[in-house]
Amino acid sequence: MTPSHPWLLLGLAIAAEVLGTSCLRLSTGMTRPGPTLLVLASYAVAMVLMARVVLVLPLGLTYAIWSGLGIVATVTVGVLAYGQIPTAGQLVGLALIVAGVVIVNLNGPA
């Protein structure tokens, strides 16, 4: 795997996880087959990609990026697709998550 390849896979894994999470609401508690299959398939793709990424990148770094960017992307989908507007306190929390991801990345590999 080339040095830049795991970063691409990580981005795709985050996108797959955000897609799956975003479709949870559409699945109506996993009772609608189409959205439920999309949720399960998206999570499966995300896990397979993450399993490949952690062979190259440090686990802690990978998970910090995965969770931080995934949370921000999922909140963005919530705002755009479902009209769920975060409170001021929630926005501060999101900013702290992003700051944490940046700090982890600026301090190099574990």
C-alpha positions as CSV (number, residue, x, y, z in Angstrom):
1,M,0.0,0.0,0.0
2,T,1.5,3.4,-1.0
3,P,1.9,6.0,1.7
4,S,-1.1,8.1,0.4
5,H,-3.3,5.1,-0.2
6,P,-4.4,4.6,3.4
7,W,-5.6,8.2,3.6
8,L,-7.8,7.7,0.6
9,L,-9.2,4.5,2.1
10,L,-9.7,6.3,5.4
11,G,-11.7,9.0,3.6
12,L,-13.8,6.4,1.9
13,A,-14.4,4.6,5.2
14,I,-15.5,7.8,6.8
15,A,-17.9,8.5,3.9
16,A,-19.3,5.0,4.1
17,E,-19.9,5.3,7.8
18,V,-21.5,8.7,7.5
19,L,-23.8,7.4,4.8
20,G,-24.8,4.4,6.9
21,T,-25.4,6.5,10.0
22,S,-27.4,9.1,8.0
23,C,-29.7,6.4,6.7
24,L,-30.5,5.1,10.2
25,R,-33.4,7.5,10.5
26,L,-34.7,6.5,7.0
27,S,-34.7,2.8,8.1
28,T,-37.4,3.6,10.7
29,G,-35.8,1.5,13.4
30,M,-34.5,-1.1,10.8
31,T,-38.0,-1.9,9.7
32,R,-37.7,-0.7,6.1
33,P,-35.7,-3.1,4.0
34,G,-34.1,-0.7,1.5
35,P,-32.6,1.8,4.0
36,T,-31.7,-1.0,6.4
37,L,-29.7,-2.8,3.7
38,L,-28.0,0.5,2.9
39,V,-27.1,1.0,6.5
40,L,-25.7,-2.5,6.9
41,A,-23.8,-2.4,3.6
42,S,-22.3,1.0,4.4
43,Y,-21.1,-0.1,7.8
44,A,-19.6,-3.3,6.3
45,V,-17.7,-1.3,3.7
46,A,-16.5,1.1,6.4
47,M,-15.2,-1.7,8.6
48,V,-13.4,-3.5,5.7
49,L,-11.8,-0.2,4.7
50,M,-10.8,0.6,8.3
51,A,-9.3,-2.8,8.7
52,R,-7.0,-2.1,5.8
53,V,-6.1,1.4,7.0
54,V,-5.0,0.3,10.5
55,L,-2.5,-2.0,8.9
56,V,-0.6,1.1,7.8
57,L,-1.6,4.0,10.0
58,P,-1.5,4.0,13.8
59,L,-4.8,2.8,15.3
60,G,-5.2,5.8,17.7
61,L,-4.5,8.4,14.9
62,T,-6.9,6.5,12.6
63,Y,-9.7,6.4,15.1
64,A,-9.2,10.1,16.1
65,I,-9.6,11.2,12.5
66,W,-12.4,8.7,11.8
67,S,-14.5,9.8,14.8
68,G,-13.8,13.5,14.6
69,L,-14.5,13.9,10.9
70,G,-17.4,11.4,11.0
71,I,-19.1,13.3,13.8
72,V,-18.8,16.7,12.0
73,A,-19.9,15.1,8.7
74,T,-22.9,13.4,10.4
75,V,-24.0,16.6,12.1
76,T,-23.7,18.4,8.7
77,V,-26.0,15.8,7.1
78,G,-28.4,16.2,10.1
79,V,-28.6,19.9,9.4
80,L,-28.9,19.7,5.6
81,A,-31.1,16.6,5.3
82,Y,-33.2,16.6,8.4
83,G,-33.2,20.3,9.5
84,Q,-31.6,19.4,12.9
85,I,-29.9,22.7,14.0
86,P,-27.3,22.2,16.7
87,T,-27.4,24.5,19.8
88,A,-24.6,26.8,20.6
89,G,-23.2,24.4,23.2
90,Q,-23.3,21.5,20.7
91,L,-21.3,23.7,18.2
92,V,-18.7,24.4,20.9
93,G,-18.4,20.7,21.5
94,L,-18.0,20.0,17.7
95,A,-15.3,22.7,17.6
96,L,-13.5,21.0,20.4
97,I,-13.7,17.7,18.6
98,V,-12.2,19.2,15.5
99,A,-9.5,20.9,17.5
100,G,-8.6,17.6,19.1
101,V,-8.3,15.9,15.7
102,V,-6.0,18.7,14.5
103,I,-3.9,18.5,17.7
104,V,-3.5,14.7,17.3
105,N,-2.4,15.1,13.7
106,L,0.0,18.0,14.4
107,N,1.8,15.9,17.0
108,G,2.9,13.2,14.5
109,P,2.5,9.5,14.5
110,A,2.1,7.6,17.8
